Amino acid sequence: MLAPGAYARARGRCPIAIDLGTLNVRIWLAGHDTLVAPTVVARASAGRYLAAGRDALDLAERAGTPLVWPVRDGVIADLPACAYLLRSMLGAGPDPKPSPVLVGVPATATLMQRNMLIATAGRATGGRVSWVEEPLAASLACGPSLDADDELVTVDIGHGRTEVVQVHGGEVLAALRVDTVNHVDQVPAIARAVRGLAGPPRRRGRRRLLVTGGGAATVGVAGRLAALTGRSVTVPENPWLATIRGLGLLLTA
């Protein structure tokens, strides 16, 4: 069971939380504002990295430097480029000081994909890396008041990966990745996944649906999901920051 402070370490170095998205990376540092930057790196023809994040986009616009997007569908596609991106955001040198690190991973990621995320965070920070499923972290950050009989399903709508996850007692009970040919309107496919994952309604407790990720802010998503699933839908403020806020809570003593 997860709760705020679950990954806190007494008298440890400054903890770091990382949410690597396909379009944006978010980093939480204790006592600082959340860092947000495009998940992109500028690379010279010889393979040397020149800039990361917004600086990479500016360099590409000025000089036509090729860009590399090292994360695809929420998982690592280019480990060296992603490690360079994280080191650039953290201002870390080639030999970073070790810190406790918590990285979010998709609930439907394979073991290899999860290990790649952990290896990337470790290379960039030099710290000991732990991981938590991203929809679980988002659920913790939003903190819906649940009774013991309540049933919570979290939908994380990201760029390239949408997940439907059943959460209970601070644990992921089941998870599905929503695959659809209609990327313009995923709502019907998401609703089918919610109904299939949670099964028939219970007699007791509320049936809750928490919608997070960048796609949660799309106009009409919450109302349509409520109508199609028969659930009470919650969309947090700034839903694209829910995962990183949850990861930060887990690191806060």
Secondary structure, DSSP 8 states (H G I E B T S, - for coil): ---TTTT--TT-S--EEEEE-SSEEEEEETTS--EEEES-EEE-TTS-EEEETHHHHHHHHHH---EE--EETTEES-HHHHHHHHHHHHT--SS-----EEEEE-TT--HHHHHHHHHHHHHHH-S-EEEEEHHHHHHHHH-----TT-EEEEEEE-SS-EEEEEEETTEEEEEEE---S-SS--HHHHHHHHHHHH-S--SSS-EEEEEESGGGGSTTHHHHHHHHH--EEE--SSGGGHHHHHHHHHH--
